[in-house]
Amino acid sequence: MGDFVVRLSSLTLENVKNVKKGTIFMPMSNEKLFNVSGAEILGIYGQNGSGKTAIVDALYFLQQIMIGQSIDQSIIDYIGVDDDMAHICVEFKIFAGEKVYEVGYNVYLKKNDSMVEIEREFLNCAINYGGKRTNKNIFMDYVRSDSEGIFKPQKRLDELIGKHKERRTDLIVARKMAEKSNCSYIFGESSREIFCQEVEEKFKDYSTAIKALFEFSLKDLFVIRNAHSGMITANFFLPMAFRIENNKIGAKGDFAIPLTEPVVLDAVKKDILDAIVDQINTVLYTIIPGMMIYIKDYGQQALDSGEEGWKVELMSVREGKKPIPIRMESEGIIKIISILNVLIQAFGNSSICLVIDELDAGIFEYMLGELLDIFDKSAKGQLIFTSHNLRALEMLDKRSIMFSTVNPENRYIHMKRVKENNNLRSMYIRSITLGGQDEEIYEETDSLKIARAFRKAGRSLHNE
């Protein structure tokens, strides 16, 4: 993305699923940095149903909004059941040469009958330059119900229009198009083109911020939800999250390969698959000793469109053994393969933010710890993950771990009173049983009641 590096600093949720209010912070969010400094990892831990997956889902929907897509209406199930509106606030730092932008994006999602609409969205910004920091002020504030205006504050609108009086009409049309398409006004295609074209000097910094956040959301943010792992568990598909940028290819997304049978690919998709496999094999044999994957080519076959295609299947090969179809490998190995390309991207690119729900699913505990330790010490990008495996608590700094609580009004906390030589894993287990934190982090279960309930259920089966 040119000279820009975008880093996520914090995320606040209000009325999202079972989170009335909660904020997560990246480890370096409060540091006054003027250059990007190494990897940032944030692991989110807590009991089932305590708001961990809400973070991942919120970032998934936020990404869609920030690339200008129409709102996925399944989001209606994520607005609190007793609420009409949800609020998501995400803070970023944009490193641009001598300037560092602190940008916040706030979006309010409102239920309207069976639909969800953006009722309000606004961007605020502070600029660090030459040893000085400006105040953090709102520079673009869109309110859907304010049908008479375009956006506020009027001063910024006037700066954007400048000498180009026809822009006012263009901005009104863009607003109508965004509302009709049910997408973001700030990041919608029609309005974004106006904000990011040649603008007056006074608006240039704000134009830069909008462009940087859009490109980050489009190219550098990867959100891997549970549905990704679900396809692997069902043994239907191997969905490989990927980003490829070389002389021939520039692409990003999920490349889903059927596990049950070969697939016919066109020339473009085959080139992408070749590039993904090449990158994965560079690292895979060190994680799973001696293992590589290769593409078995069954030859050319015509596509339904009549174009030339290639029938291929992913195979696993280990030293001294015959190749086997990739579906014969364990779920954990297939999980690693599915995320390995984007892990490589996050390892080498400071602007990549990789978000994974249940990173530990199917992955051996010791291997999980080793991967996190290597990423923490040597990578450049950001990694946010949820997990139930406590190995990470022994491998990562206390700033890199947040815990979900039983209080929906304050869902995420850092562990208090953790000293340098403390074992965070032991402290967490002790806090579950004995308390001692600002918030309760585990809703206590009674083993005697559980056993009694099982016995009662067992007797009812025999009595039927």
N, C-alpha and C positions, 0 to 999 in steps of 0.2 A: 504494500500500500504506500509506495513512495517513501517519503521521509517520516511518516507517522507511525507511532506505536501506540495502540490503544490498550489500556488495562482496566479491567473491572475492579472497582474499589469496594463497593458494598451493594447490597440488595435488601430492600425493605418491602415486606408484604403486609397488606391489611385486608382482612376478609377473604383470603384465598384458602380454599378448602377448610381445614380446621385451624388455620392460623388467623387469630384476630389481629395480632400485630407481632412482628418479629423481624429482626435485622441480622444479617450475616455480614462480617467484615473480612476482607482479605488481609493476610498478615502485614502487608506494607501500606495499608490504606491510610494510616495516620502519619506516615513518614514523609518528610519534605524532601522528595527526590526530584532531581532535575535530569536524571538519566535513568533508564530502565536498569534494574539491578537484579539479575538472576531469576530463578523460578519462584513461583508462589503456589503453595498447595493449601487447600482448605478441605478438611474432611469433616463431615457432619454425622454425628452419632446420636443415637437415642432409641428408645423402645418403639415398637411397632405402633403406627398411627399417631406419631407425635410431630409430624410436619416436615420430615426430611425430604420426601418426594415432592412436596409442594414447592420447594426451591427449584428443583429440576424442571418441573412442569411450568412454573412461572417463567423461567428463562426460555423454555421452548416457545411459549406463546409470545413472549416479548420479542424474541428473534423474528417471528413472523410479522409482528407489527412494525419493527424497525427496518424491515426490507420492503415495506409497502404492500404486503399482501392483505387481501380481505381477511377479516377476523374469522378464525376457525370457530364455528358456532358450538363446538363441543366444549368451549371454554365456559359455557353457561353452567356446567356441572362443577366448575372450580370456584365459582363465586359462592361465598358462605350461604348455607341453606336458609338462614334467617335474615340475609342481607340482600339489598338491591344493588349495591355497588361494591366493587373491589378496587384497591389502589395498589399499584406497583411503582416503586421508586428505585431506580438504579443509578449509581454514581460511577463515573469513569474518570480516569486521567488520560489525557492525550498528550504524548510527548512529541513535540514538533520542533526539532532543532533547539533554539534558544528559548522557546516558549513551552510552557506546560499549561494546558487547559484543564481545569476541574469542571466537569460538565455533569449535571444531573438531569435525568429524563424521568418525568412523572406522567403516568397514564391512569385515568380513572375509567373503569369499565362498568357500564350500567346495564342492568336488565331492562328490556323494553318488550313486554309481553313474552314471546318465546325467542326473542333475539337479544344479542349483546351488542352494544354500540360503545364507541369511545365518546364519553360525555365531555371529558376535558383531557388535554395533554399540554405539558409545558416543558421547556428547556431553560435551565439556568446555567450560568457560566462565571467562573473566576479565572483570571489569566495571571500566571506568574511569569514575569519578564524583567530582566535587568535588576534582580534583587527586590522587586516590588510585586505585590499581589493586589489585584483589584478586588472590590467587593463582589460577592456572588449575587448577581441580579438575574431576574427572569428576562430573557430576551425574545422569547416567543411563547405566547400563551393562547391556545385555541380552546374555545368553549362552544360546544355544539349548539346549546340552547340560545347563545347570543347570535341570532341570525342576522342582526344588523351590521355586525362588525366582520373583519377578516381575521385579524389576530391582534393581541395587545403585547407590549405597550405601543402606543401610537408612535412614539419616537423611533422605535426600531422599524416599524412599518414604513415610516417616511424615509428612513435611511435606505431601506431595501428598494423602494420605488425610485428614489432619487430623481433624476431627470427623465426617467423612462415612464411617463404618465400612463402608457398603455399597460404597464405591469399591474396596475390596480385591477383592471378588468381580468387580466390573466389569473391573478390570485383569487378573485371571486369565482371564476370558472373552475379553477383547480379545487377550491373548497367544495363546490357543488359536486364535482366528480368524486372526490374522496368520500363524501357523505353517501352518495349513491352506491359506490363500490364497497362501503362499510370498511374503509381502511384508514390508516393514520393520515391526518392532513399534513403533519410535519414531514413524514417520511414517504408519503404517497408519491408515485412517479411524477405526476403532473406538477405538483407544488415543489417537489425536491429539485426538479430541473430549473425552476425559477430561483430557488434559494442558492443553488450551487453554480449558477452561471456567473459571468462577469458582474460584480456588484460594486457599489460605492465603497471607498476605503474604510468608512466607519463600520460597515457591515461585514467586512471581509473575514474577521476572526470568527464570527458566528457562522458564516457560510462554511468556513473550514471545519468547524466542529460538527455541523450536520453531515457534511460529506464524509468525514472520518468515521462517525458512528455508523452511518449506512454501510460503508465498505467493510468495517469491522464485523457487523452483523451478517453481511452477505458472505464474506470470505474467511473470516477468522474465528467465528464463534461456532463451536460444535456442541450440540446437546444430544446425548445418547440416553433415551428413556428406557423404561422397562420393556416396552414393546419390542425394542431391538433385541434384547436377550430372549424375549418370549418366542421369537421366530426360531432361535437356535434351540431352545428347550423343546419346542414342538418338532424339531428335526425336519423343518420344511425348507428353510433358507439359511444361508450364511450372509448376513448383511454386513458388508465391509464399509465402515465409515472412512472416507478418504478425501484427500486434497492433493491434486497433481498440478504442478506448474513446471513445464519444461518447454523446450523449443517447439514441440509438436502439440502439446495438450495443456489446456488450462481448464480444470474442472474440479467440482467439489460436490459431495453428497453422500448417499448410501448406495453402494453397488451390491444388489442382492443376487446371489448365485443360488440356484436350486440345489438342495442337498440330495434329492431323491433321484435325479436324472440329469443327463447332459443338457446343455442349453445352447441355442443357436444365437450368435451375436453378429451384429453388423461390424464393419471395419472400425468405426469410431469406438464402439464399446469394447472391442477386442484390444485395441491399442490402450485404452484406459485400464483394462484388466491386466494387461502385460506390465504396465507401469506400476500398478498397485502391488502385484506379486513381486516384482523386482525389489521394490522398497522394503516390503515385509521380510523377504528372505535375507536382507542385509542384517537383520536383527534376530529373526526367529530362531536360528540355529543356536544362538547363545542363550536364549531363554528356555527353549526345549532342546537340550543337547542333541545335536546331530540331525535335527528335523528340518526339512525344507518343504515348500509346496511348489508344485508345478502345474502347468496347464496342459492337460492331455488333449491334443488336437485330433478329432476324428475325421477331419477333412472338410472340404467346402460343401455347403448345402444352401439352397436357395431359401430366402426369407419369403414370407407371405406376400410381401410387396414385389417380389421378383428380383430384388437386389441380392448381391452375393453375400453370403454369410458363412460363419465358421461354427461347426458343432464342437463344443469344448466341455471339459469337466475338470474340476479342481481335484488334484490328487495330493496325498501326503507321502513323502518318501523319507526313509531313514537309512543311515549308513548300513550297507550289507543286507538290506531287506527289499522285497518287491514293493512297488508303489501300491497304495490302497486308496479308495475314494475318501475324500476328506470327512464324509459323514461317519466313517468308522472311528474317527478320533473321539476323545472324550469331550463333554460339553465345555469343560474348562479350557482346553486347548483351542476349541473353536471360538470361544469367547475372546481369548487373547488375540487370535488371528483377526477377529472382527474389529477390534479397536486399535490394532498395532500401527496401522498407517497414520492415524491421527495422533497417537502417542509420539510417533517419530516427528510429526509436524510440530507438536507442542514442545518437544525436546529442543528443536533447533530454531524456533521462531518466537521472538519475544511478544508478538501481538496475538498469538493463538491462545484462545481460552477454551479448554476442553472440560465439559461437564458430563459426568457419568453417574447414573443412578445404579446403586448396588454393584459397585466396582468389584467387590469380593465374590460375587456369585460364581461358583464353580472354580475359583482360583485358589490354589494351595496357599495356606496361611503364610508360610515362610517366603514363598515366591512373591506374594503381595507386598510383604514388608521390604524385600529386596528392591522391587520395582519402584516403590515409593521413595526409598532411601536414595536410589540412583537419580531419580527425577529431582528430588529436593536438592541434591548436592551439585548436579551438573546441567540441568535443563535451563531453558530460557523462558518458556511460556507459563501459562497458568493452568492449574488443574483443580477442579472442584468435584468432589465425589461424596456419595453417601455409602455407608457400609455398616455391617453388623459385626464384622471381624475386628477384634480389638488389637490386632498386631500393629496397626498404624500408630496407636497411642504410645507404643514403645519406640517407634522409629522417628516420629516427627516432633518438632518444637511445639510447645503449648499454644503458641499463636496460630498454629496451623490446624487446630482442632476446635470445633464448636459443638456444643451439645444441645439437643432439643429438650425442652422441659414439659411438664404436665400443665403449665400455665399458658392458655391460648393467648393471653394478653402480652406475654413476654416469652416467645417460643424458643429463642436461641441465646445461649450464654457461653462465655468462656469460663473454664474452671477457675475458681478463686484459690488463692493461697498455695499456688504451685511453685515450689522451689526448684532450683536447677538440678538437684540430685534426686528429685522425686520421680517415682515411676507413675506416669499419668494413668496407665491402665489400672494399677492397684488403687490409685486415688479415686478413679471413676467407680470401680466396684464397691469401694468403701463408702463413697457418697450415696450410692444406690441404697445400701443397707442402713447406713447411719445418718445420712443427711449431711448438713454442714455447709451447703452452698446457698446462694441467695435465692435460688428457686429449687423446687423439688424436681428432680430429673428422672424419677421413676415412680409410676403409680403402682403402689405395692400390691402384690398378689399374695394370697394366702394358700400355701401348699396343702394345708389340711382341708380347706374348702374345695380346692380343685380335686383332691383325691376323693372326697365325699361325693362330689358331683359325678365323677366318673363311675363310682360304685352304684350310685342311684340310676345313672343311665344304663349301666350294665344289667341291673336287676329288671329294669323296664323292658329290656330286650327279651329276657327269659320269660317274662310274664305275658308277652304278647301271644 
